[in-house]
Amino acid sequence: MDSKMIRRGAAGILATVLLCFTGVFASFASVDTETSENAETQGPKVESSITSCLINPDKKSVTVKVTSSGDMTGTDGVLYLVEQKPYQKNLEGRLDYAGAASFGTEVTYQFPLNEGTAEDRLYSRFVVAVWDGAKYIEVSDPHYITNPEAVAPNTAAFNDPLTKKGLNIELNMLADAFDLGVKHVGTNIAFHQILGQGIDYEYDGKTYHFDKRVIEDYDRTISALSGKGMTVTAIILNGWNDATPDLIYPGTKKSSKAFYYLFNAATEAGFEQTKAIASFLAERYNGSNPDHGKISNWIIGNEINNQQWNYTGAWDLNSYVQAYQDAFRVFYTAIKSTSANDRVYFSLDYNWNAEIDNKLKYGGKNIVDTFNSIANTQGQMDWGLSYHPYPAPMTEPEFWDDAQTGWITNDFNSPVINFANLSVLTDYMAQAAFRSPTGDVRHIILTEEGFTAKSPTRGDIPQIQAAAFAYSYYLVDSNPYIDAYILSRQVDAPLEVRSGLAFGLWECDMNQGDTIVATKRRKIWQVFRDIDKKKYTLEATEFAKPIIGVNKWSDLIPNFRWRSME
């Protein structure tokens, strides 16, 4: 039977009945000349929308629901559902399909997921198309599977600590971090340095090789942190590596101004390698092996509104965010299909509506708006936001007077959002348009921020540094929409100190080059240790009130947690 007869049979028999297809079907070998001529003169006037694309409870199949309207004249009368990989941008030359049904206002498709095979559809997107006798014509936006967590073997609850207190720590000072009562901690993973030799990993029918030495270093770090009960946040960073060109977005040139680069899901090789690495990391750090440890939060890239940290070259906002989201989905799917309750974030600096050229720098607000808009069309996810609300400028710790810079306002158009107007961020994210698929305010974590203990004009100001931390922590602790506050740093970094930024709880030895060696504690150390302890918190922060100019914390901080104790 030729393909034309198959198409006409499908159109005639399945007027209202679902067609389930279990694989890739026969090619369209013949062309209906009359249909093709009609298509050229009139063309199909059909619009479709994929309303859901979900893994079924059996964990082995997918159901896609579609609404359609319009006129099928010029087509064979069939609505085809065609699978695409993230790197496939059109249907040119395609003859296969995942499902087919006769035209209707509401159509449902069902087909196998094929997870773990070379035909794995877990990471695919799907598009509705019609056949004009010679080619497919897309009549819907693409849509991804939105519930990869349905197949996750690890369904353990998220490790949610009792307090929000976190710190970027030095691994050789883990005992000090334990004394400080650190609950959240961040660590970087160099994505571009993972492939190598020593560990073989089978994924979707292929074998990948990972650098055993590099991975075992991560094992020691992550297991040491999570083994102490800390919730670990991993920041996945894609540096330049001449040995792994497929991990870099195609066409990207190495830049002396770029620290990290955009992930690549835009080529077959880039997609396959990125998918395998993401899956390997998700599986290795799922908590099942205490020697490997557990990552609970995953941040994909760093401060993506500034291409200095996520470089690919001058792009318009929409194209840039689309390329980033394509890669983000690969990580999201790998992570959520492994550990259902892990959380996946993108990261922004404090430039909410500032330092924008729409080529290499974009406002954080515009990134959020565009990321969310694309996800609404292509399949919404439970993404979260990692934010960095440093003082403005960073060389002075008193964020409470940052409004005098002109960068801080208490509305959604504020050039900068930091601790001075932090509620603007959470108010924005609490809007209905930005909530998660379950209707909740999305998870927000503060993963990089600090207060310098040295001023370029006043010298050492450790009391003000400690006061700034106390005030900022109380703001976060009293805000129900922020889950974690990870301070930078445990110890000063000499490189940063030479730039006027002494963020540490400890001072460092400035005679050790760039090596971080702690010397003595600052005032902030004791404040950090006690601030989340009911018995000691108000006593530990009493010194800060005259510095900030307040009699009671509750006069300054809405919903102050310790109001009844003042």
N, C-alpha and C positions, 0 to 999 in steps of 0.2 A: 504494500500500500504506500503510495507516495505521500509526501508531507502535505500537499494540497488537500488530499482526501482526509487526512487526519485533522486538519484545521476545520474543514467544513463539517466533519463529523462532530467535532467538539462543539461547534457553534450550534448545530442542530439538535443534538441530544441533551446538552446541559443547559437548558434555558434557565433553570432555577436551582440546579443541583451543584454542589461542590465537587470539584475535581481535585483529587489528591495525586500528586506525582512523586515518585520516589527517586528520581535521579535526573540526569540530563537526557533529554529526549532527541528524537530524530531531527536532522537539519531540514531547513526549508530548501529543498532542491529545485523546485519549480517555481515559476513566477506566473501568477494570474494576470495576464496582460490587461484584461478589462478592468480589474481592480486597480492595477498600477496606474492606468491612464486616468481613472477617476480620481485617484489620490493626487496625481499631478495637477489636475484642474481644480479640484475642490479641497482635498485634504481633510483629515479627520478633525472634528471639532469636539474633542473629548477632554474633560478634566477629571483627574482622579486624585484622591488623597488617601494615603495610608494612615489609618487611625490608630492601629496598634500592631506591634510585631513582637510576639512573646513566645518564649519557650513554654511548652505545655507541662502540666504536672508530671507526665511520664518521663520528663527530662531527656527525651529522645526525639521529640518533634517540635515543630514551630508552627504557630498559627498567625496568619497575617490577615487583618481585616481592612477592607478598602471601601470607600464611598466614591461613586462616579456620577457624572452627568454629562449630557451632550449628545452629539450625533455621530454614530459610528460609520456613516457613509464614507466609502473609500478604504475601508478595512475589511478584514475577513470576519468581523463580528465578535472577535475574541479579545478579552483583556488578559494579557500575559504578565506574569510576575517574573522579573529577570533579576538574578543575583549579580551583585558587583562586589569585588574586593575594593578596599579603600583607594587603591592606586588606579582603578578603572574609572575614568571620568565620563565615559559615554558608552553607547551600545553599538558603535560602528563595527560592522563585521560580525556581530553576534547573531547566532541562530538558535541557541539553546534557551531554555527557560526552566524555572523552578515550579511554576504552576500556571494553569490556564483556566479560564471560566468565561462563559458567555456574558455579554454586557448586562449589567444591572446596577441599580443605585447602591446596593450593598452586596459586596462579594467577599467570600472568605476562601483563603488558600491554606492548605496544610501540607507539610513536607518534612522529611527527616532532617535532623540537626547534624548528624554525622560527626559529632564531636570526637576529637582525638584521631581523626583519619585525615588523609590527604584532601578529602572533600569537606573538611570541617567548615560549617557555616556560622559558627559562633561569632566570628568577627565581621561577617558580611553585612552589606546593606542591600536593600531591595528596591526596585523601581517598577512601576506599572507602565506597560507599553502596549501599543497596538501595532499590527503588521499591515503595511500598506501594499503588500504584494511583492515588495523588493527589500524592505528594511523595517526595523523597529523604529517607532517614534515614541519617545518618552512622553507620558502624559501625567506624571506625578513627580514630586520631589523624592529623592532617595530617603530611605528610612532604615535605621539599624535595629537590631534586637536590643531591647531596653531592659531586660531582666536577666543578665548573665549570672547573677547570684543564685538563680534557680538550680544551677547544676553544681554549686559549690560544695565540695566535700566537708569543708570546715564551716560550721554554722555557729561556732561559739560566739557568745556575746562580746561586744566591744569592751576592751579594758578601759573603763572609765574611772579614773582616780577620784579620790574624795575632794581634792582641791585642784585649782587651775595652775599651780605654781610650777614653772619649768625653767630649764637652764641649758644653754649649750656648754657642755663640759669637756674637760680634758680627761681622756681615758685613764691617764696615770694618777688622776686625782679623784677616782671613783669613791674612795672612802670619805673624802671631804664632801662630795655631792650627797652621799648617804647621810652624813651628819646634817646637811642643810635641808634634808627632807624633800629632795627634788622628786616631783611626780611625773613631769613631762620632760622629754629630752629629744633633741634633734641630732641627726647624723647625715652626712653627705654620702651619696653613692655615685662614683664616677662611671657612668653608663658606658663610656667609650673605652674603658680599660678592662672590661669584664671578659670579653672573648679571648681565648688563648688555648692552653693545653693543660691537661691534668684531670679535668672533670668532664665526662661525656653525658649528654642530656638528650634524650629522645623526645621529640615533640612533633605531632602531626606527621609522623612517618619519616622525619628527618633527624639526623644526629648533629648536635651542636657541641662545640668544645669551649669550655670555660677555663680561665686561668686559675688554677688551684691555689696558688699563693695569694692572689688578690682576694679570692672568695673566702679563704680561711681567715684573712685579716678582718673582713667584714663579719664573719662568724664570731670572732673573738669580741669585737666591739659591740655588736648587737646583742649577743647573748649576755655579755656583762651588764648591759643596761637593762634589758627586759628581765634578766634574772633577778634584779633588785626590785622588781615590781614597777619599774618606770614604764610609762607608755611611750614607745619609740616612734618618732616621726622621721621618715627617710625623705631626703630631698634628692631626686634623681637628676643628675646633671650630665649633659652631653657635650663633652669637650672635643677638641679636634684631635684625631688620631689618623695619621697617614695609612695605618694598617687596616682601618675599618671605614673606608670611604662611603659604604652603603648606609652607614648610620647617620650621615649628614644629608640634609635636604638637597635634592639635585640642583646643581647650578650654583650652590653657595660657594663663595670664595673665602679662603682663610683671611681673617682680618686681625690686625694688631690691636684693634679697639674692642674686640669681642672676647669675652671670657668663656662663654658657652654658646652652643649652636642649637638650632631648631631640629627636633627629632624628625625622622624620615619615615612616613608611611605612604609616600607618593610614588615609589617604585616597588616592583615585586620583591627585589632582593632586600630593600630597606624594610618593607612591611614584614617579610618573613623573619628577618633577623631581629627586628624590634619586638615582634610578637614573641619570639622564642626567649629573648632575654627577659622581657617583662614577665612571662610565665615562669621562667626559672626562678627569678627573684621572689615572685609571689609564693611559689611552692616552697622554696628553701626557708623563707622567713614567715611561715604560717603558724609557727609556735609548736609544731609537733615534735621538734627535736630541740631539747634545751641547749645543746651545744651550738646550734645555729641561732636561736633566739627568735623573737617575735617582733615584726613591724606591724603597727596598727594603723598609722597614718602615712599616706604616700603623697608627696608633692611632686608634680611632674614639671620640672624646670624651675627656674627662679625668676621672679619679677618680670613676667612676660610682657608687661607694658613697655619695657625698655629693652630693645634688641641687643644691647650690650651683654645681656645675660641669656639671650635666646636668638642668636643672630641667624639671619638668612639673606639679608640685603633689603634694599628699599622696596616696600610693598604697601599697597593700600590696606586699610584696616580690615575690611571684610575678607580679602584674600589671605592675609596673614592669620587671622583668627580661624578661618576655615582650615588652613593647613595645620595649625597647631591642634585644633580640635580633632582632626582626623587621627593624629598621633596620640592625643590624649585618650581617645576612645580605645585604642589598642591596649594601653596600660590599664584603663578602667576595666575593660572586659577581662583581661588576664587576671587582675587582682580580685575583682568581685566574683569571678567564676571559680576562684580558689578559696577565698575567705569571704563569705557573704557579708560580713559586718565590718570589714575594713573600710576605711574612708579615703577618698581620692580627691585631691585639691589642685587648683592652679594658684599661682602666687603673684601678688602685686606689691609694688612699692607704694609710698604714700602719695604719689602724684595722681590725685583723683581727677583733676581737670587742669593739670599744669604740665609744662615741658612737653608739649605736643607738637609734632611736625607731620604726623600721619604718614610717615615713611619709615622711620626707625624708632620713633617714640609715640606712644599712644596713651591717652588718659585712661586711668584705671576704670572709671565709670564706663567709658566706651567699650573697654574690653569686656566688662561684665555684661553690658547690654547686648553686645554682638555675640558673645559666646552663648548666652541664654537664648537669643533669638534663633541662632542656627540649630541649637539643640531642640528647641520647640518644633522646628520643622523636620529635623532628621532623626528625632527620637530623644526625648528628655532623659537625663541621667540624674543620679543623686550626687552631683558634684558639690564640692565645698570650696571655700575661699580661705587661702592663707594670706595674711596681710602683715605689713611691716610699718607700724606707725611711729617711726623715729621722730624726735623733736626737729623743728625747723627753725634755724639750722641745726645740724647734728652736733656742731661744736659747742653748743650751749644746752645744758640740761633742763632749763626752766621752760617746759612746754606750755605752762599756764599763761605765759605772756606772748605766745607765738602769734596771737591775732595782730599784734603790732607790725608784723611783717607784711600784712595784707594778703597772706596766703590762706588764712583760716577764716571761714564763715560757718554759720550754723544752718546751712541749707545744702541741698544736693548739688549745687553748683560750686561748692567750695573748691578752690584750686588744690588744696592739700587736706587730707584727713589724717590726723594723728590723735594723740591722747587728748589734745585740747578740744576736739569735737568728735570723739569716737562714736558717740551715739548717732551721728549722722550716717555712719557706715551701717550700723545695725538697723537703723530706721529704714534705710534704703533697701537692705536685703530682706527686711520683714514685709515688704510690699507683696501683695498676692502674686504679682507677675514673676517674682524671683524665687518663690518658694519651691521646695522639692516636690517630686511627684506625689508624695503623701500629704502635701499641704503644710509641712513643717518649715520653719525658717531653716535655711541651710546651715550646715556646720561651718563655723568661722573660728579659726585659730590664729593667734598672733605668734609668729614663729621666728621673727628676727627684729629686735629692737633693743636699745640700750641708752644709757645716759652717761655722758663723759664726766669723769672726776677731775678733769683739767680744762681750764678755760684759756683761750688764747690771750685774753686781756687780764684775767684775775689769777692765773696760776692754779694751784691745787684747790679744789672745791668739793671734797668728799662728802661734806654734810649735805650740800645741795643735791649731789648725785643720789644720795640715799633718800632724801626727801622726795625727789622726783619719782624714784621707784615706788615708794610707799603710796603716793598719790595715784600713780598709774595703776598699781596693782588693785587698789580699792575700787577704782573705776571699772576695771575688768571683772573683779570679783562680784560686783553689784550689777553687772550687765548679764541678763540671762541668756543672751544669744552668742556669747563667746565661750568656747569650750576650754581653751588653753592659752597660757601666756608664757612663752619661752624666751627668757632674757638672754641677751648676748652681752657679756661673756662671763665664764667663771674666773678667768685670768686675763689680764690685759694681753693684747698681741702687740709686740714691739713695732711691727709695720704700721698698725693703726695708731699707736701712741705717737710715732713720728709725724703722723698726719693730724695730731691734735685730738685723737679719740681714745680715751682711756675708759673703756666700758666695763672693766673687770670688777668682780667682787674682791679680787686680789690684785695687788700691783705685781709687775713682772720685772725681772732682771734685764735691764737695757744693755747689758754688756755681753749678751749671748746671741748677737745677730738677730735673726728672725725666729729663733727657737724660743718657745714659750716656757719660761721657768718662773714659778710663783715665788714671791718674796714675803709680802705681809698682807694681812687682811685690811680691808677698808670698812668704814662704818656700815656700808650697804650689806656686808656679809651677815651681820647680826640681824639687820632688819629683814633680809631675805629669809633667814632661818626661822624667824618667829612670826612672820606676818600672817600666816594661815593657821596659827594656833590660837584658839579662843582665849586661852589663859594669858597669853603674852602679847597679842597683836596690838592692842591699844597702847600699852606701855612702850612697846618697841617703836611706835610711830609718833609718840607725843612730841618729840624733838622737832618734828617736821612742820607742825602747825604754825609756829611763828615764821618759819622760813617761807611758807606758802601764803601766810596771812589769813588764817582761819581759826576760829575758836573751837568749832566742832566739825568733825568730818561729815556728819549728816547734813550740815548746812551747805556743804559743797557737793556732795555726791548723792544723786537720786537713789533711793532704795538701799541706802548704806546697810551692809549686812550686819554690822555690829552696833546699829543704832540703839538698841535696848540697853547696851552696856555702857554707853557714854555718860 
